[in-house]
Amino acid sequence: MIQKPRVDKLLDQTGAHYAAGVVAAKRARQINAYYHSLSEGAYGEYTPPMVETGTGNYLTIALEETAAGKLKFEYKA
């Protein structure tokens, strides 16, 4: 099975496996909230997916956004 996006593309953007996982998990929750809010008729509070994808899996969408460089984050000390 080929994983998309590739791990090396994620590491180019985040620098560490842990950071890629944390960033993607948080974004997947935001995407879930976006689609949930659409079903309730609320608009504008959450950002829709920022990449075109053929999957409905929120974590995969978040990983693709991370690999594409669409997500910006910073480490807090």
URBELGI-V406983 format. One record per run of one state. SS is the DSSP state (a for helix, b for strand, c for the rest). FROM is the first residue (numbers start at 0). TO is the last residue. If there is no record, write none. Layout:
# URBELGI-V406983
ss=[SS;SS]
from=[FROM;FROM]
to=[TO;TO]
This chain:
# URBELGI-V406983
ss=[c;a;c;a;c;a;c]
from=[0;6;14;16;39;57;67]
to=[5;13;15;38;56;66;76]
